[in-house]
């Protein structure tokens, strides 16, 4: 479902829903007013945690997922599961993108979502369920290997593709949100909020689906191909893992230190205003030439005095690292 973008100094009623600009998480997050009131001068940093609330002037917003509203319907729309595998020349030997779905819900044809066509493919995907025990899921992706199609890609003499560390994105949305071209392959005219195929002034077909909305989806799940679990003439099975659970990847890659490793005024730092303090955190008589971050927590606080729970300091160090027992 598409919602209007948040606007400054606007009166909102209890229950109004807005999107942030730019849209957060490809549409996985929207924000519902829990009180009546007027918004502030600038768009707030909305919390990307479902159910979390945030005070914006006199409006209190709660983070929701617009796609979840479908699950509360008496007759919810069918859940659609799509996959995107991304190969890069640096990691996999060749750059390529594969878009497919596993034919769930008995759909044997391609599905178009957000203008991208996902081909029906002979694959099985399972093991995405998360456990409350804290163990990260390791899903499996089983791809048909008819006529050694997959094996030939991996073992060909010219530009073989190494599938390890390839990024696999699992996309979930609902039938009512996929592109309208999936249903009629014609031009659509909107009547009373429904999509219809019309001729003259007569309605020929009323659609039992929505008008297509690429921003309404559950949060994308990103995994990486960690190993080839099985390979034979019938199928190739890949075992997936999260970025935190990749084989031979050691964490943390950052040094645990109480000093910030970010480049001052760089992307991670994010500070781009006027001069503040010297490297010794002296704030008097500072010029552009003498403005330098001391890389300490107090140095960061001088530059971001309004930091809060919802807009935290971009401090890259670990303040407790220097505390000894």
N, C-alpha and C positions, 0 to 999 in steps of 0.2 A: 504494500500500500504506500502510495506516495503522499507525503505531507508537505505543507509549506515550510519554507526555511524560517528559522528564528528571526525576529525583527526587533530592533531597539525601540524602547519607549512605547511598547504596544500593550494594550490591555488584553489579558488572556483569561478565559473562563476555566474553572475547574474541569479537567478532562481533556482540554485541548492538547493536541500532539503536534510536535514540530520536529524537523530534521535540523541538524547542525549544518553549517556551510564552511568547509566541504563536508559531505556526508561521511559519518563515522563508520568504519568497518564495512565498507561496501553496502551500507544499509542495514547492517545487523543491529544497529543501535538507533533508537528514537527516544524522544523525551516528552513525558506527559506532565501537564500542569496538575499539581495536587491541591493547589489553592488558587483563588482568583487574585489578580494583581497585575502590576505593570512591570515589564521587563526593564533591564538596565540600559546603559548607554552602549555597552559593547557586549558581544556574544561571550557568555561565560565558558569556562573550560568544563564542559559537561563530563561527569564521571562515567567511564566505560565499564561499569560494574552494574549488572542488572539489579534493580531494586534500590540502588543508591540514590539519595536525594541531594539536591543542591539548591541553595537559596540565591535567587537572581533578583536583586532589588526586593520587590514585594511578592514575587512569584517563587514558589517552591516546585522544582522539577524533579521527576523520578525517571531513572533510566529504564527503558523497556525495549523489547524486541518486537517490532510491528508484525513480524511473521508469526509470533506466538499467538496472536489473536485468532488465527485460523484453527489452532489446536483446540480452542475452547468452543468452536462451533459444534452443533449437534451432528452435522454432516461435514466434517472437515475435508478440505481439498486433499487430493493424493500428494504424498511426499515424493519429490523428484530428487534423485541423487545423481550428480554429475562429477566427472573427474577431469583434471587437467594435469598432464605430465610435462614438465619443462626440462629439456636437455640444453646444456650450454657447451660451447666449444671448449672452454677452459677446463671444465670438470668431466665432460662426457665424450669429448672428441668431436662432437658435431652439435650444432644448434638446431633444435627442432621443438615443436609443440604438438602434443597429442591431446585432442579433446574427444571424450567418449562418455557413454553411459552404459550400464550393464544390462539394460533391458528390463529393469524392475518395473513393476506395475503392468507387465505384459506389453510394453511399448517396443515394437520391433524396428521402428524407424528413427531417424535422427530427431533430436530435440534442439530447438533454437531458443537460447536464453541470452538476453542482453546483446542480441545481434550475432552471437557466436553459435555455430552449429556443433553439436556434440553427437558423434556418430554412435549408433548402436553397435556394440562390439561383444564378441564372445569372451567375456571376462567374468570372474567372480571376485567380489571384494567383501571381506568380513573382518571382524575383530576390532571395530572402532569403538566399542562400548568402553566407557571409563569406569574404573573401580574406585570405591571409597577407601580402599586399602592403601592408596597412594602409589600404586604401581602404574607406570605409564603404559598405555596400550601399544602393542606391536601388531598392527593389522597386516593382513596378507592380501596380495593382489595376484590372482591367478589368471594368466593370459593364455588363450588357445595358441598352440604352436603348430597349426596345420601346415604341412609341407615345409616345416622348419623355418617359418616366416620370421619368428622372433630370434631364433638362434642364428640365422644368417645375418641379421643386423648386428648382432654382438660379435660375431666371429669372422665377418667378411674381411678380405685382405686389404681393401681400400676403405679408409675412413670408418673403421668399426666404432660402434657406439658402446661405450662403457656405461651401463645404466646406474652404477652405484653413485649415490649422493644426488641423483636426479630428484627434483622437487615434485611431489604429488599433492595436489590441492583437491580436497573433497568439498564440493559445493552442494548445499541442500536448500531447496526452495519448495514451493507448492505449485501444483498444476495451474492454479488460477493466476500465477505470476509469470509463467513462461510466455514467450512472445506470441502474439495473436496469430502469426503466420503458421503456427503449429496446428491451428484448428480449421482455417478456411482457405488460406493462401489467396485471399482477396483483399480488396480495399474495405476499410471499416468506417462506419458512420456511428457516432455515439448518440443514443436515444435514452433519456431517462436514466443515465448512469450505466446502461448496459451496452454491450457491443452487439451490433446487428448488421446483417447483410440485407441491404435494401435495394429495391428497384422502383424508381419513381418515388411515390409516397407510401408504397406498400412494404411492410416488413416481411421478408422471406424467412429469415432464420434469426432467432434470438439466442445468443451464446449463453451457455451455462458456465462460463468461465469469466475471469477478470479480463482487463484490457492489457495485461502484460506490465510487469514492474520489476526491473532488474535490481532495484534497491531493496526489495523485500526478500530476505533470505536469512537463514540461520547463519551463525558465525562460521566462516570458512575454517576448515581444519587442514593444517599444513603438515605433511610428513615427508620423509626422505627415504629413498630406496637404500636400505642398509646392507642387504645381502641377497644373493640368489639362493633361495631355500631348496629349489628343485628345478631340474631341467630335463625334459624328455621329449619324445616325439608328439605327445598329446598336449602338454602345456609347459609354461615356464612360470614358476611361482616366486614372486618377490616378497621379501619381508620388509615392512616399513617400520620406521621409528621416528620419534620426534627429534628435533634438533638437539635436545638435551641428552639424547640417548644414542647418538651415532657412535658406531664402533671406531676406536682409535682417535676420538675427539676428546681432549682433556679439558675439563672445566675446573675453576674459572680460567679463562684466557687472560683476564685482567689481573694485575698484581693487587693483592690485598694490602692496601696502604691507606693511611689517614689523609694523604694528599690527593687532590683531584688530578687525574691524568689528562683531562680534556684540554684541547687547545683553546686559549682565551679568545673569545669572540668567534669560535668555530661553530660547526653545526651542532655538536653535542652540548656545547656551552650555551649557545643561544642568546647571549647578551650582545646587543647592538646599539646601546644608547651612549650617552656622553661619558667622559672620564669620571672615575669614581675615587680610586685610591692607588697608592703606590704598592710595590711588592711587600712593603712592611705594613700595609693596611692603614697608612696615614692618609686622611681624607682632605687635609688643608693644602691649598695651593697646588692642586693636581692639574696637570695639563695633558693633552693628548700624548705628548712625548714621555711623560712620567707615569701615565696610567698603565698599571701592570697588575695582573692578578697574582696574589700570594699563594694560590692553590689550596688555601685552608678553608675550613667550613665557614669561618667568620668572614673570609674574603668573599665567598659566595653570597652570604647574607647581606653584605653591604650592597651588592648589585641587584639582589632580588628581595627587597625588604617586605614585599607583600605576599611572599610565598605562603601557601596554606596546604591543608590536607588534599585539596582538590587541584591545586596548582603548585606541586612540590618543587623544591630546589633542584636544579639540574646538576647537583654535586656528584661527581663521579668517583669520589673516594669512599672509604669506609671509616667513619669517625671513631668507631670503637676499636679499630685495629691497633692503636697505640696503647690501649689499656692493658696492663700486665697484672697478673694475679699477685 
